[in-house]
Every structure is written in C-alpha cells, then in structure tokens.
Amino acid sequence: MFPVFPPGRSLLVAALSLVLTRLSCSSVPDVPHIATYFGTKTRYEEVNPHLLRDPLSVNRTVLKPPPAERCSPVHLTAVIRHGSRYPTVKNIRRIQKLSELVRTEASGGSETWIQDIRNRWDMWYTEDMDGQLVMKGRDDLRQLAGRLSSLFPALLSEENLRRISFRSSSKHRCVSSVEAFQEGLQELGGGSEPQYRHQLDDELMRFFERCRGYVEGVERNRTALQEVEKFKHGEEMDAVRRKMAARLGLPHHRLTPDLVEAAFFLCSYELAIKSLHSPWCFLFDESDAKVLEYKSDLKQYWKRSHGHVISGLSSCPLFHHVFRTLDKAGRPRRSTDAAPEPASILVGHAETLLPLLSLLGLYKDQTPPTASNYRTQHGRTFRTSLIVPYAANLLFVLYDCQRGPRLQLLVNESPVRFPGLEGEDAPLYRDVRATYRHLLDGCDFHRECEGRAGGRGPNTEL
C-alpha cells in the first residue's frame, strides 16, 4: 500500500514526479465545483490555482521590502502544515457506514453519478491508512521547498543545507512531510540519496496537548463547542440533509449530519489523494458546500482559534521560539561571528498554525461566527479553506535593510500585514516587537496553561 523504494531511488522518483507533473500541466484534471469549500481538507492548489498548471511557478513580487531601501533576506522561519493525507480512522469508519447505507438502502435517481455511487464506487479506505501522508502530500512539500528555494536562493541554497534547522511533530504525516521538504531542497544539489535530518519536537509543534487549561477548558468542555452543535442540528444543515436524502432516495432520518459530512469529505479526499472528480461531489451544490464549510469553520474557530482566549495562548511556546530565532538572526554581528541560521523549518498541523495565527491577531472578524448568523458571515475572513489547506504555511522573512532589520509575513506564499502595522508590508523588526511586546514579555506557558481558571474560558471580548 505504501511504496518503499530502495536506497538511492527516492530522489530519482521525486524528480521524475516533478517532471511528470510539469509535463501534464497542459491537461489540468476536472476539478469539482465545490473544491474551494473543504475547510482543512482543501488542496493547496485551490488557494493558489496557478500551481495546477505549474507547481514550481514563483511570483517574486510577493517579497515587498521598501523599494527605497537596499534590503536582502537574511533569515526565513517557516511554520508548515503537513501535506495531503489519508482520512483518520474516525472518518474512515463514517465513510464505511455511509457506503453500506447507500449500497443497501438508496433507491433514488437515474443519473449516471448516482449509479456510479451505488454500483461502481468501491470502499477502498482501510483503517491502517489512519491519517498517513499520501504521495500527493509528499509532492505538496517537495514542490513547496522548490518554490521557496527559488524565492530565497541565498538562504535555501545547497551550501546552506547543513545550517538549516528542521523540527517536526512526531506524527507520521509530519515526519514524512519534513523528509519530503528536505528532498525538495536536496534535488537542487542533484544528490543521489536524500540525507534526512530533523528533530522531533512535540512540545513545540503539538503544544495544544500539553496545555491543561486548553485541554480542560476547551477540548473536554462540552459547552466550549456549543455553537458547532447548534449549527450541526440547525435549519441550514437540516436543509442539506433533506436535499441529499432526496437525491439518494433515502429516508431523511437515516442520514445523520455526520454521514452528510462524510460524503462531503469523500469528495475532498478523492480529489486530494487521487486528483479525481468523485461521483460523491455531485451530491452537493455550491450552497450546500458553503453550509458544510461554515460548520467546519465554526469548529475550528471555537476549538482552535479566536473563540477561546486559551486556544491562542496555548501557542506561546511556538510564538517565543519564532521570535527568539528572529532575534538571533537579526542581531548585529562582528566579522568573526558565525553566520546566522539561514532558515528554520517547523512542520506541524492545522492545530499548530491556527492558534499561532490567532495569537498574532490575524483573521479576526469584527463579528464572531455563531450558529445563528450564518447568513451574515459570507464575507468573513476566517475561512479555513483559504487559511489552513494541506501544506499551509506561515512565513516570517527577515531582511537586512539600511534602516535596520525588517520583517515580512506571508501566509500560503501571499503577503499579509501585521495587525496594527497595516501601513507597511515589511515594517522595521523593532516595530513588530513593540506591537507584540505584551506577548514577548508575557505569554508564559505555565501561567496561562496551569494557572488561573479564568484564563481558560470563552473569549469574553467577542
């Protein structure tokens, strides 16, 4: 099921994969009309559609140091989500249940796609897949490495490879992703065999497991996700259920919200894993997809993001690590000092990125999403489909400029301005530090996660 290549062939296979991908770019596969609404299960290419035609294309204009100053990048810190993966066991079991229900009880529709679902679609997912990285996921990270090395040739160069630090979550999909990223960089040197070098660091990349305030106050707190539960059983979701049941010829009560979501995820998995336009996709129109995306966004907002203060504060260790690394890279040096670390590559999960983005104050809408305001939330900035698709990345680019170090932020390779410093794409680093002074001087993990219970509750500022 998971191909194993003999030593020395991994890079060759990776290089051939990139070549074949570029050769096939003239025949971009048929993409489902709902592909941009899959939340955290969205392909990276839906955020950057130009990559469907050329996965190594780079837009250098995204780097925006002040044109009036001479600037050069001196350090890159990249916080990256793993690439495309198989479903986890929980979703595989839901898919199995849905598949059996449709095969044994569905009676509706003569459309070809319904016949394909009932008669031709095979349940090929097995529990041993359990969230592991797929070949497309390795491509996601290899190609990202290729693009970043083109964007920052002086930092991610062959001679700098040994000075770049790599840290990863211990989860298999993250370890495979950090290895694929290193393959993408080492292809530059034309080596015959990849040399993997990374540190497993769950304290940094899975901080959310160690924060007792978060685990007790949000993850195990039944009331913390009440907006999600209300929406799950509300009128918008019920309308989607009824429509889907009618299309399949199933009694409404047999199709639970979880099974509706399983069918939606099936469409996303088949696209992300096999680049297939699955027959399951035809069960949903765009309005259905927007409802299901909103349900997913509610979960991420109230579980991992701005909904509860402690969710963002749980990422304090990662926040401090990033700024300590930037401090070191931007510090004035004597000619005898060793050159700074050119890059720091940190590979984790959507659950790693979302709290950090929240702590930085990004994607916070004036009105929080709730179960009752779906119709007024269509213009929200908090859309996980755009923020944390597979291979999502948060890039901190430190420049050496005439007036001093400057810092630029990119999310998924697009410029994003720091809250409070919206006037500049790459403000002076000292101004960024001043903006986050309250977190740099505070944000103590032990105090926030083990201290007063009041810090664990809902975000009363919303």
C-alpha positions, 0 to 999 in steps of 0.5 A: 500500500505504501511504496518503499523504494530502495536506497538511492531511488527516492530522489530519482522518483521525486524528480521524475514526479516533478517532471511528470507533473510539469509535463501534464500541466497542459491537461489540468484534471476536472476539478469539482465545483465545490473544491474551494469549500473543504475547510482543512481538507482543501488542496493547496492548489485551490488557494493558489490555482496557478500551481495546477498548471505549474507547481514550481511557478514563483511570483517574486513580487510577493517579497515587498521590502521598501523599494527605497531601501537596499534590503536582502533576506537574511533569515526565513522561519517557516511554520508548515502544515503537513501535506495531503493525507489519508482520512483518520480512522474516525472518518474512515469508519463514517465513510464505511457506514455511509457506503453500506447505507447507500449500497443497501438502502438508496433507491433514488435517481437515474443519473449516471453519478448516482449509479456510479455511487451505488454500483461502481464506487468501491470502499477502498479506505482501510483503517491502517491508512489512519491519517498517513501522508499520501504521495500527493502530500509528499509532492505538496512539500517537495514542490513547496521547498522548490518554490521557496528555494527559488524565492530565497536562493541565498538562504535555501541554497545547497551550501546552506543545507547543513545550517538549516534547522528542521523540527517536526511533530512526531506524527507520521504525516509530519515526519514524512512531510519534513523528509519530503521538504528536505528532498525538495531542497536536496534535488537542487544539489542533484544528490543521489540519496536524500540525507534526512535530518530533523528533530522531533519536537512535540512540545513545540509543534503539538503544544495544544496537548500539553496545555491543561487549561486548553485541554480542560477548558476547551477540548473536554468542555462540552459547552466550549463547542456549543455553537458547532452543535447548534449549527450541526442540528440547525435549519441550514444543515437540516436543509442539506440533509433533506436535499441529499436524502432526496437525491439518494432516495433515502429516508431523511432520518437515516442520514445523520449530519455526520454521514452528510459530512462524510460524503462531503469529505469523500469528495475532498479526499478523492480529489486530494489523494487521487486528483479525481472528480468523485461521483460523491461531489455531485451530491452537493451544490455550491450552497450546500458546500458553503453550509458544510464549510461554515460548520467546519469553520465554526469548529475550528474557530471555537476549538482552535482559534479566536473563540477561546482566549486559551486556544491562542495562548496555548501557542506561546511556546511556538510564538517565543521560539519564532521570535527568539530565532528572529532575534538571533538572526537579526542581531548585529554581528562582528566579522568573526561571528558565525553566520546566522541560521539561514532558515528554520523549518517547523512542520506541524498541523492545522492545530499548530498554525491556527492558534499561532495565527490567532495569537498574532491577531490575524483573521479576526472578524469584527463579528464572531461566527455563531450558529445563528448568523450564518447568513451574515458571515459570507464575507468573513475572513476566517475561512479555513479553506483559504487559511489552513489547506494541506501544506499551509504555511506561515512565513516570517522573512527577515531582511537586512535593510539600511534602516535596520532589520525588517520583517515580512509575513506571508501566509500560503506564499501571499503577503499579509500585514501585521495587525496594527502595522497595516501601513507597511508590508515589511515594517522595521523588526523593532516595530513588530516587537513593540506591537507584540511586546505584551506577548514577548514579555508575557505569554508564559506557558505555565501561567496561562496553561496551569494557572488561573481558571479564568484564563481558560474560558470563552473569549469574553471580548467577542 
